[in-house]
Amino acid sequence: MSVRGYKCRLRVILAEKDIRHGVFAEKVGIGSSTLSAIINSKRLPSFEYTYAILAELEMKIDEVWVMIENEAN
């Protein structure tokens, strides 16, 4: 189940760009466990982390976090 109706696409994006999670976490200045929680939609990042992630990927927010209209329980 995703957090607050948003699905994080970071796992797919990082795989497509051939970027290792640990390397990416270091580049954006967050811990690997925090990045893991974000990637697995267990938590939403702070504004600062979101900004750093989007800047590093050169992407828009709706390309990384997709709003889910209805979730099945």
PyMOL Python script that loads the backbone (N, CA, C, O; Angstrom):
from pymol import cmd

cmd.read_pdbstr("""\
ATOM      1  N   MET A   1       0.846  -1.180   0.000  1.00  0.00           N
ATOM      2  CA  MET A   1       0.000   0.000   0.000  1.00  0.00           C
ATOM      3  C   MET A   1       0.889   1.240   0.000  1.00  0.00           C
ATOM      4  O   MET A   1       1.860   1.303   0.754  1.00  0.00           O
ATOM      5  N   SER A   2       0.577   2.206  -0.819  1.00  0.00           N
ATOM      6  CA  SER A   2       1.399   3.407  -0.918  1.00  0.00           C
ATOM      7  C   SER A   2       0.951   4.466   0.084  1.00  0.00           C
ATOM      8  O   SER A   2      -0.161   4.419   0.610  1.00  0.00           O
ATOM      9  N   VAL A   3       1.844   5.421   0.334  1.00  0.00           N
ATOM     10  CA  VAL A   3       1.583   6.487   1.287  1.00  0.00           C
ATOM     11  C   VAL A   3       0.709   7.557   0.652  1.00  0.00           C
ATOM     12  O   VAL A   3       1.027   8.065  -0.423  1.00  0.00           O
ATOM     13  N   ARG A   4      -0.393   7.903   1.315  1.00  0.00           N
ATOM     14  CA  ARG A   4      -1.246   9.027   0.942  1.00  0.00           C
ATOM     15  C   ARG A   4      -1.662   9.062  -0.527  1.00  0.00           C
ATOM     16  O   ARG A   4      -1.801  10.142  -1.100  1.00  0.00           O
ATOM     17  N   GLY A   5      -1.859   7.915  -1.135  1.00  0.00           N
ATOM     18  CA  GLY A   5      -2.364   7.883  -2.492  1.00  0.00           C
ATOM     19  C   GLY A   5      -1.361   8.238  -3.576  1.00  0.00           C
ATOM     20  O   GLY A   5      -1.758   8.595  -4.685  1.00  0.00           O
ATOM     21  N   TYR A   6      -0.067   8.149  -3.281  1.00  0.00           N
ATOM     22  CA  TYR A   6       0.964   8.416  -4.271  1.00  0.00           C
ATOM     23  C   TYR A   6       1.833   7.178  -4.466  1.00  0.00           C
ATOM     24  O   TYR A   6       2.182   6.491  -3.506  1.00  0.00           O
ATOM     25  N   LYS A   7       2.172   6.909  -5.703  1.00  0.00           N
ATOM     26  CA  LYS A   7       3.076   5.804  -6.009  1.00  0.00           C
ATOM     27  C   LYS A   7       4.404   6.399  -6.449  1.00  0.00           C
ATOM     28  O   LYS A   7       4.459   7.234  -7.352  1.00  0.00           O
ATOM     29  N   CYS A   8       5.459   5.959  -5.804  1.00  0.00           N
ATOM     30  CA  CYS A   8       6.800   6.426  -6.123  1.00  0.00           C
ATOM     31  C   CYS A   8       7.368   5.584  -7.260  1.00  0.00           C
ATOM     32  O   CYS A   8       7.363   4.355  -7.191  1.00  0.00           O
ATOM     33  N   ARG A   9       7.854   6.246  -8.299  1.00  0.00           N
ATOM     34  CA  ARG A   9       8.432   5.566  -9.459  1.00  0.00           C
ATOM     35  C   ARG A   9       9.961   5.546  -9.425  1.00  0.00           C
ATOM     36  O   ARG A   9      10.593   5.191 -10.420  1.00  0.00           O
ATOM     37  N   LEU A  10      10.557   5.918  -8.306  1.00  0.00           N
ATOM     38  CA  LEU A  10      12.015   6.010  -8.232  1.00  0.00           C
ATOM     39  C   LEU A  10      12.719   4.698  -8.574  1.00  0.00           C
ATOM     40  O   LEU A  10      13.751   4.718  -9.246  1.00  0.00           O
ATOM     41  N   ARG A  11      12.194   3.579  -8.136  1.00  0.00           N
ATOM     42  CA  ARG A  11      12.831   2.289  -8.417  1.00  0.00           C
ATOM     43  C   ARG A  11      12.981   2.098  -9.929  1.00  0.00           C
ATOM     44  O   ARG A  11      14.051   1.727 -10.410  1.00  0.00           O
ATOM     45  N   VAL A  12      11.909   2.353 -10.668  1.00  0.00           N
ATOM     46  CA  VAL A  12      11.913   2.193 -12.121  1.00  0.00           C
ATOM     47  C   VAL A  12      12.842   3.215 -12.769  1.00  0.00           C
ATOM     48  O   VAL A  12      13.628   2.878 -13.654  1.00  0.00           O
ATOM     49  N   ILE A  13      12.745   4.459 -12.325  1.00  0.00           N
ATOM     50  CA  ILE A  13      13.551   5.535 -12.901  1.00  0.00           C
ATOM     51  C   ILE A  13      15.044   5.269 -12.697  1.00  0.00           C
ATOM     52  O   ILE A  13      15.835   5.401 -13.631  1.00  0.00           O
ATOM     53  N   LEU A  14      15.421   4.898 -11.486  1.00  0.00           N
ATOM     54  CA  LEU A  14      16.830   4.631 -11.213  1.00  0.00           C
ATOM     55  C   LEU A  14      17.328   3.426 -12.025  1.00  0.00           C
ATOM     56  O   LEU A  14      18.462   3.426 -12.503  1.00  0.00           O
ATOM     57  N   ALA A  15      16.492   2.418 -12.175  1.00  0.00           N
ATOM     58  CA  ALA A  15      16.873   1.251 -12.977  1.00  0.00           C
ATOM     59  C   ALA A  15      17.048   1.641 -14.441  1.00  0.00           C
ATOM     60  O   ALA A  15      18.005   1.216 -15.088  1.00  0.00           O
ATOM     61  N   GLU A  16      16.126   2.448 -14.963  1.00  0.00           N
ATOM     62  CA  GLU A  16      16.222   2.899 -16.355  1.00  0.00           C
ATOM     63  C   GLU A  16      17.485   3.715 -16.600  1.00  0.00           C
ATOM     64  O   GLU A  16      18.082   3.645 -17.675  1.00  0.00           O
ATOM     65  N   LYS A  17      17.886   4.489 -15.593  1.00  0.00           N
ATOM     66  CA  LYS A  17      19.071   5.339 -15.728  1.00  0.00           C
ATOM     67  C   LYS A  17      20.342   4.628 -15.262  1.00  0.00           C
ATOM     68  O   LYS A  17      21.426   5.211 -15.261  1.00  0.00           O
ATOM     69  N   ASP A  18      20.195   3.358 -14.864  1.00  0.00           N
ATOM     70  CA  ASP A  18      21.307   2.538 -14.392  1.00  0.00           C
ATOM     71  C   ASP A  18      22.070   3.217 -13.237  1.00  0.00           C
ATOM     72  O   ASP A  18      23.299   3.289 -13.235  1.00  0.00           O
ATOM     73  N   ILE A  19      21.292   3.711 -12.257  1.00  0.00           N
ATOM     74  CA  ILE A  19      21.856   4.373 -11.075  1.00  0.00           C
ATOM     75  C   ILE A  19      21.614   3.479  -9.871  1.00  0.00           C
ATOM     76  O   ILE A  19      20.481   3.080  -9.604  1.00  0.00           O
ATOM     77  N   ARG A  20      22.674   3.167  -9.149  1.00  0.00           N
ATOM     78  CA  ARG A  20      22.543   2.350  -7.935  1.00  0.00           C
ATOM     79  C   ARG A  20      21.946   3.185  -6.809  1.00  0.00           C
ATOM     80  O   ARG A  20      22.238   4.374  -6.685  1.00  0.00           O
ATOM     81  N   HIS A  21      21.116   2.561  -5.996  1.00  0.00           N
ATOM     82  CA  HIS A  21      20.419   3.264  -4.921  1.00  0.00           C
ATOM     83  C   HIS A  21      21.385   3.952  -3.962  1.00  0.00           C
ATOM     84  O   HIS A  21      21.178   5.108  -3.593  1.00  0.00           O
ATOM     85  N   GLY A  22      22.438   3.248  -3.559  1.00  0.00           N
ATOM     86  CA  GLY A  22      23.399   3.819  -2.616  1.00  0.00           C
ATOM     87  C   GLY A  22      24.101   5.035  -3.178  1.00  0.00           C
ATOM     88  O   GLY A  22      24.307   6.021  -2.470  1.00  0.00           O
ATOM     89  N   VAL A  23      24.469   4.972  -4.442  1.00  0.00           N
ATOM     90  CA  VAL A  23      25.133   6.101  -5.108  1.00  0.00           C
ATOM     91  C   VAL A  23      24.184   7.285  -5.194  1.00  0.00           C
ATOM     92  O   VAL A  23      24.581   8.423  -4.946  1.00  0.00           O
ATOM     93  N   PHE A  24      22.930   7.017  -5.545  1.00  0.00           N
ATOM     94  CA  PHE A  24      21.940   8.087  -5.655  1.00  0.00           C
ATOM     95  C   PHE A  24      21.676   8.736  -4.300  1.00  0.00           C
ATOM     96  O   PHE A  24      21.601   9.961  -4.201  1.00  0.00           O
ATOM     97  N   ALA A  25      21.534   7.922  -3.260  1.00  0.00           N
ATOM     98  CA  ALA A  25      21.301   8.448  -1.913  1.00  0.00           C
ATOM     99  C   ALA A  25      22.427   9.397  -1.513  1.00  0.00           C
ATOM    100  O   ALA A  25      22.182  10.461  -0.946  1.00  0.00           O
ATOM    101  N   GLU A  26      23.651   9.004  -1.813  1.00  0.00           N
ATOM    102  CA  GLU A  26      24.803   9.841  -1.495  1.00  0.00           C
ATOM    103  C   GLU A  26      24.765  11.160  -2.265  1.00  0.00           C
ATOM    104  O   GLU A  26      25.047  12.219  -1.703  1.00  0.00           O
ATOM    105  N   LYS A  27      24.421  11.094  -3.540  1.00  0.00           N
ATOM    106  CA  LYS A  27      24.367  12.292  -4.381  1.00  0.00           C
ATOM    107  C   LYS A  27      23.344  13.309  -3.881  1.00  0.00           C
ATOM    108  O   LYS A  27      23.582  14.516  -3.931  1.00  0.00           O
ATOM    109  N   VAL A  28      22.203  12.814  -3.400  1.00  0.00           N
ATOM    110  CA  VAL A  28      21.156  13.733  -2.947  1.00  0.00           C
ATOM    111  C   VAL A  28      21.230  14.014  -1.451  1.00  0.00           C
ATOM    112  O   VAL A  28      20.439  14.798  -0.926  1.00  0.00           O
ATOM    113  N   GLY A  29      22.166  13.383  -0.767  1.00  0.00           N
ATOM    114  CA  GLY A  29      22.398  13.697   0.639  1.00  0.00           C
ATOM    115  C   GLY A  29      21.413  13.090   1.616  1.00  0.00           C
ATOM    116  O   GLY A  29      21.092  13.699   2.637  1.00  0.00           O
ATOM    117  N   ILE A  30      20.926  11.880   1.308  1.00  0.00           N
ATOM    118  CA  ILE A  30      20.029  11.204   2.252  1.00  0.00           C
ATOM    119  C   ILE A  30      20.582   9.819   2.559  1.00  0.00           C
ATOM    120  O   ILE A  30      21.391   9.282   1.802  1.00  0.00           O
ATOM    121  N   GLY A  31      20.147   9.254   3.662  1.00  0.00           N
ATOM    122  CA  GLY A  31      20.586   7.924   4.048  1.00  0.00           C
ATOM    123  C   GLY A  31      19.966   6.857   3.165  1.00  0.00           C
ATOM    124  O   GLY A  31      18.879   7.048   2.620  1.00  0.00           O
ATOM    125  N   SER A  32      20.649   5.747   3.027  1.00  0.00           N
ATOM    126  CA  SER A  32      20.134   4.670   2.171  1.00  0.00           C
ATOM    127  C   SER A  32      18.841   4.081   2.714  1.00  0.00           C
ATOM    128  O   SER A  32      17.984   3.662   1.936  1.00  0.00           O
ATOM    129  N   SER A  33      18.685   4.040   4.033  1.00  0.00           N
ATOM    130  CA  SER A  33      17.432   3.512   4.597  1.00  0.00           C
ATOM    131  C   SER A  33      16.269   4.472   4.334  1.00  0.00           C
ATOM    132  O   SER A  33      15.138   4.039   4.114  1.00  0.00           O
ATOM    133  N   THR A  34      16.550   5.766   4.359  1.00  0.00           N
ATOM    134  CA  THR A  34      15.522   6.758   4.040  1.00  0.00           C
ATOM    135  C   THR A  34      15.122   6.636   2.580  1.00  0.00           C
ATOM    136  O   THR A  34      13.936   6.654   2.252  1.00  0.00           O
ATOM    137  N   LEU A  35      16.112   6.513   1.703  1.00  0.00           N
ATOM    138  CA  LEU A  35      15.811   6.351   0.281  1.00  0.00           C
ATOM    139  C   LEU A  35      14.999   5.079   0.052  1.00  0.00           C
ATOM    140  O   LEU A  35      14.061   5.081  -0.745  1.00  0.00           O
ATOM    141  N   SER A  36      15.344   4.012   0.731  1.00  0.00           N
ATOM    142  CA  SER A  36      14.608   2.758   0.601  1.00  0.00           C
ATOM    143  C   SER A  36      13.141   2.937   0.984  1.00  0.00           C
ATOM    144  O   SER A  36      12.250   2.438   0.296  1.00  0.00           O
ATOM    145  N   ALA A  37      12.894   3.644   2.075  1.00  0.00           N
ATOM    146  CA  ALA A  37      11.510   3.894   2.519  1.00  0.00           C
ATOM    147  C   ALA A  37      10.755   4.730   1.486  1.00  0.00           C
ATOM    148  O   ALA A  37       9.572   4.494   1.239  1.00  0.00           O
ATOM    149  N   ILE A  38      11.429   5.692   0.891  1.00  0.00           N
ATOM    150  CA  ILE A  38      10.807   6.528  -0.142  1.00  0.00           C
ATOM    151  C   ILE A  38      10.504   5.687  -1.382  1.00  0.00           C
ATOM    152  O   ILE A  38       9.400   5.745  -1.922  1.00  0.00           O
ATOM    153  N   ILE A  39      11.484   4.910  -1.828  1.00  0.00           N
ATOM    154  CA  ILE A  39      11.323   4.063  -3.014  1.00  0.00           C
ATOM    155  C   ILE A  39      10.187   3.064  -2.832  1.00  0.00           C
ATOM    156  O   ILE A  39       9.442   2.789  -3.773  1.00  0.00           O
ATOM    157  N   ASN A  40      10.053   2.525  -1.630  1.00  0.00           N
ATOM    158  CA  ASN A  40       9.014   1.526  -1.351  1.00  0.00           C
ATOM    159  C   ASN A  40       7.685   2.145  -0.949  1.00  0.00           C
ATOM    160  O   ASN A  40       6.792   1.445  -0.472  1.00  0.00           O
ATOM    161  N   SER A  41       7.548   3.461  -1.138  1.00  0.00           N
ATOM    162  CA  SER A  41       6.319   4.200  -0.831  1.00  0.00           C
ATOM    163  C   SER A  41       5.889   4.033   0.620  1.00  0.00           C
ATOM    164  O   SER A  41       4.697   4.038   0.928  1.00  0.00           O
ATOM    165  N   LYS A  42       6.871   3.886   1.511  1.00  0.00           N
ATOM    166  CA  LYS A  42       6.579   3.776   2.937  1.00  0.00           C
ATOM    167  C   LYS A  42       6.570   5.148   3.600  1.00  0.00           C
ATOM    168  O   LYS A  42       6.010   5.327   4.681  1.00  0.00           O
ATOM    169  N   ARG A  43       7.209   6.127   2.924  1.00  0.00           N
ATOM    170  CA  ARG A  43       7.193   7.485   3.457  1.00  0.00           C
ATOM    171  C   ARG A  43       7.391   8.469   2.322  1.00  0.00           C
ATOM    172  O   ARG A  43       8.028   8.169   1.312  1.00  0.00           O
ATOM    173  N   LEU A  44       6.828   9.652   2.515  1.00  0.00           N
ATOM    174  CA  LEU A  44       7.040  10.735   1.567  1.00  0.00           C
ATOM    175  C   LEU A  44       8.260  11.536   2.020  1.00  0.00           C
ATOM    176  O   LEU A  44       8.463  11.732   3.219  1.00  0.00           O
ATOM    177  N   PRO A  45       9.063  11.995   1.079  1.00  0.00           N
ATOM    178  CA  PRO A  45      10.245  12.767   1.457  1.00  0.00           C
ATOM    179  C   PRO A  45       9.876  14.193   1.865  1.00  0.00           C
ATOM    180  O   PRO A  45       8.818  14.705   1.498  1.00  0.00           O
ATOM    181  N   SER A  46      10.763  14.817   2.626  1.00  0.00           N
ATOM    182  CA  SER A  46      10.581  16.228   2.965  1.00  0.00           C
ATOM    183  C   SER A  46      10.716  17.057   1.692  1.00  0.00           C
ATOM    184  O   SER A  46      11.134  16.543   0.655  1.00  0.00           O
ATOM    185  N   PHE A  47      10.368  18.320   1.769  1.00  0.00           N
ATOM    186  CA  PHE A  47      10.515  19.209   0.619  1.00  0.00           C
ATOM    187  C   PHE A  47      11.968  19.244   0.145  1.00  0.00           C
ATOM    188  O   PHE A  47      12.240  19.188  -1.054  1.00  0.00           O
ATOM    189  N   GLU A  48      12.895  19.336   1.098  1.00  0.00           N
ATOM    190  CA  GLU A  48      14.316  19.417   0.743  1.00  0.00           C
ATOM    191  C   GLU A  48      14.779  18.164   0.000  1.00  0.00           C
ATOM    192  O   GLU A  48      15.501  18.264  -0.992  1.00  0.00           O
ATOM    193  N   TYR A  49      14.374  17.002   0.466  1.00  0.00           N
ATOM    194  CA  TYR A  49      14.747  15.756  -0.200  1.00  0.00           C
ATOM    195  C   TYR A  49      14.078  15.655  -1.569  1.00  0.00           C
ATOM    196  O   TYR A  49      14.702  15.236  -2.544  1.00  0.00           O
ATOM    197  N   THR A  50      12.810  16.041  -1.636  1.00  0.00           N
ATOM    198  CA  THR A  50      12.096  16.017  -2.915  1.00  0.00           C
ATOM    199  C   THR A  50      12.804  16.893  -3.927  1.00  0.00           C
ATOM    200  O   THR A  50      13.031  16.484  -5.065  1.00  0.00           O
ATOM    201  N   TYR A  51      13.151  18.099  -3.509  1.00  0.00           N
ATOM    202  CA  TYR A  51      13.831  19.045  -4.397  1.00  0.00           C
ATOM    203  C   TYR A  51      15.167  18.475  -4.871  1.00  0.00           C
ATOM    204  O   TYR A  51      15.496  18.561  -6.054  1.00  0.00           O
ATOM    205  N   ALA A  52      15.930  17.898  -3.955  1.00  0.00           N
ATOM    206  CA  ALA A  52      17.238  17.320  -4.306  1.00  0.00           C
ATOM    207  C   ALA A  52      17.081  16.155  -5.271  1.00  0.00           C
ATOM    208  O   ALA A  52      17.849  16.033  -6.225  1.00  0.00           O
ATOM    209  N   ILE A  53      16.087  15.290  -5.031  1.00  0.00           N
ATOM    210  CA  ILE A  53      15.830  14.144  -5.908  1.00  0.00           C
ATOM    211  C   ILE A  53      15.460  14.624  -7.305  1.00  0.00           C
ATOM    212  O   ILE A  53      16.013  14.147  -8.296  1.00  0.00           O
ATOM    213  N   LEU A  54      14.526  15.567  -7.383  1.00  0.00           N
ATOM    214  CA  LEU A  54      14.074  16.071  -8.684  1.00  0.00           C
ATOM    215  C   LEU A  54      15.188  16.796  -9.421  1.00  0.00           C
ATOM    216  O   LEU A  54      15.318  16.660 -10.638  1.00  0.00           O
ATOM    217  N   ALA A  55      15.994  17.565  -8.698  1.00  0.00           N
ATOM    218  CA  ALA A  55      17.107  18.286  -9.328  1.00  0.00           C
ATOM    219  C   ALA A  55      18.140  17.311  -9.875  1.00  0.00           C
ATOM    220  O   ALA A  55      18.639  17.494 -10.985  1.00  0.00           O
ATOM    221  N   GLU A  56      18.461  16.281  -9.108  1.00  0.00           N
ATOM    222  CA  GLU A  56      19.452  15.292  -9.548  1.00  0.00           C
ATOM    223  C   GLU A  56      18.965  14.526 -10.778  1.00  0.00           C
ATOM    224  O   GLU A  56      19.748  14.240 -11.684  1.00  0.00           O
ATOM    225  N   LEU A  57      17.679  14.197 -10.810  1.00  0.00           N
ATOM    226  CA  LEU A  57      17.118  13.442 -11.928  1.00  0.00           C
ATOM    227  C   LEU A  57      16.714  14.330 -13.102  1.00  0.00           C
ATOM    228  O   LEU A  57      16.469  13.844 -14.207  1.00  0.00           O
ATOM    229  N   GLU A  58      16.648  15.634 -12.851  1.00  0.00           N
ATOM    230  CA  GLU A  58      16.168  16.597 -13.856  1.00  0.00           C
ATOM    231  C   GLU A  58      14.770  16.202 -14.344  1.00  0.00           C
ATOM    232  O   GLU A  58      14.504  16.115 -15.543  1.00  0.00           O
ATOM    233  N   MET A  59      13.891  15.967 -13.366  1.00  0.00           N
ATOM    234  CA  MET A  59      12.525  15.545 -13.662  1.00  0.00           C
ATOM    235  C   MET A  59      11.538  16.397 -12.875  1.00  0.00           C
ATOM    236  O   MET A  59      11.907  17.086 -11.924  1.00  0.00           O
ATOM    237  N   LYS A  60      10.277  16.336 -13.293  1.00  0.00           N
ATOM    238  CA  LYS A  60       9.189  17.019 -12.592  1.00  0.00           C
ATOM    239  C   LYS A  60       8.585  16.070 -11.562  1.00  0.00           C
ATOM    240  O   LYS A  60       8.704  14.849 -11.671  1.00  0.00           O
ATOM    241  N   ILE A  61       7.944  16.651 -10.574  1.00  0.00           N
ATOM    242  CA  ILE A  61       7.406  15.857  -9.467  1.00  0.00           C
ATOM    243  C   ILE A  61       6.393  14.808  -9.934  1.00  0.00           C
ATOM    244  O   ILE A  61       6.382  13.690  -9.420  1.00  0.00           O
ATOM    245  N   ASP A  62       5.545  15.159 -10.901  1.00  0.00           N
ATOM    246  CA  ASP A  62       4.533  14.191 -11.343  1.00  0.00           C
ATOM    247  C   ASP A  62       5.101  13.085 -12.226  1.00  0.00           C
ATOM    248  O   ASP A  62       4.379  12.163 -12.608  1.00  0.00           O
ATOM    249  N   GLU A  63       6.380  13.171 -12.550  1.00  0.00           N
ATOM    250  CA  GLU A  63       7.050  12.084 -13.258  1.00  0.00           C
ATOM    251  C   GLU A  63       7.618  11.055 -12.273  1.00  0.00           C
ATOM    252  O   GLU A  63       7.864   9.904 -12.634  1.00  0.00           O
ATOM    253  N   VAL A  64       7.818  11.484 -11.041  1.00  0.00           N
ATOM    254  CA  VAL A  64       8.409  10.613 -10.018  1.00  0.00           C
ATOM    255  C   VAL A  64       7.351  10.072  -9.061  1.00  0.00           C
ATOM    256  O   VAL A  64       7.362   8.887  -8.728  1.00  0.00           O
ATOM    257  N   TRP A  65       6.442  10.929  -8.620  1.00  0.00           N
ATOM    258  CA  TRP A  65       5.352  10.507  -7.737  1.00  0.00           C
ATOM    259  C   TRP A  65       4.044  10.664  -8.481  1.00  0.00           C
ATOM    260  O   TRP A  65       3.647  11.771  -8.846  1.00  0.00           O
ATOM    261  N   VAL A  66       3.373   9.531  -8.703  1.00  0.00           N
ATOM    262  CA  VAL A  66       2.130   9.513  -9.458  1.00  0.00           C
ATOM    263  C   VAL A  66       0.980   9.356  -8.480  1.00  0.00           C
ATOM    264  O   VAL A  66       0.978   8.459  -7.637  1.00  0.00           O
ATOM    265  N   MET A  67      -0.003  10.248  -8.606  1.00  0.00           N
ATOM    266  CA  MET A  67      -1.178  10.164  -7.730  1.00  0.00           C
ATOM    267  C   MET A  67      -2.040   8.986  -8.144  1.00  0.00           C
ATOM    268  O   MET A  67      -2.306   8.772  -9.327  1.00  0.00           O
ATOM    269  N   ILE A  68      -2.466   8.233  -7.156  1.00  0.00           N
ATOM    270  CA  ILE A  68      -3.336   7.078  -7.395  1.00  0.00           C
ATOM    271  C   ILE A  68      -4.767   7.502  -7.057  1.00  0.00           C
ATOM    272  O   ILE A  68      -5.043   7.949  -5.944  1.00  0.00           O
ATOM    273  N   GLU A  69      -5.653   7.360  -8.007  1.00  0.00           N
ATOM    274  CA  GLU A  69      -7.039   7.789  -7.817  1.00  0.00           C
ATOM    275  C   GLU A  69      -7.772   6.936  -6.783  1.00  0.00           C
ATOM    276  O   GLU A  69      -8.321   7.457  -5.812  1.00  0.00           O
ATOM    277  N   ASN A  70      -7.774   5.639  -7.000  1.00  0.00           N
ATOM    278  CA  ASN A  70      -8.447   4.704  -6.083  1.00  0.00           C
ATOM    279  C   ASN A  70      -7.529   3.545  -5.794  1.00  0.00           C
ATOM    280  O   ASN A  70      -6.944   2.965  -6.710  1.00  0.00           O
ATOM    281  N   GLU A  71      -7.397   3.199  -4.520  1.00  0.00           N
ATOM    282  CA  GLU A  71      -6.610   2.048  -4.119  1.00  0.00           C
ATOM    283  C   GLU A  71      -7.520   0.957  -3.620  1.00  0.00           C
ATOM    284  O   GLU A  71      -8.448   1.208  -2.852  1.00  0.00           O
ATOM    285  N   ALA A  72      -7.255  -0.249  -4.055  1.00  0.00           N
ATOM    286  CA  ALA A  72      -8.014  -1.397  -3.519  1.00  0.00           C
ATOM    287  C   ALA A  72      -7.477  -1.747  -2.151  1.00  0.00           C
ATOM    288  O   ALA A  72      -6.263  -1.739  -1.946  1.00  0.00           O
ATOM    289  N   ASN A  73      -8.337  -2.050  -1.224  1.00  0.00           N
ATOM    290  CA  ASN A  73      -7.915  -2.411   0.133  1.00  0.00           C
ATOM    291  C   ASN A  73      -7.636  -3.876   0.226  1.00  0.00           C
ATOM    292  O   ASN A  73      -7.268  -4.368   1.292  1.00  0.00           O
TER     293      ASN A  73
END
""", "prot")
cmd.dss("prot")
cmd.show_as("cartoon", "prot")
cmd.util.cbc("prot")
cmd.orient("prot")
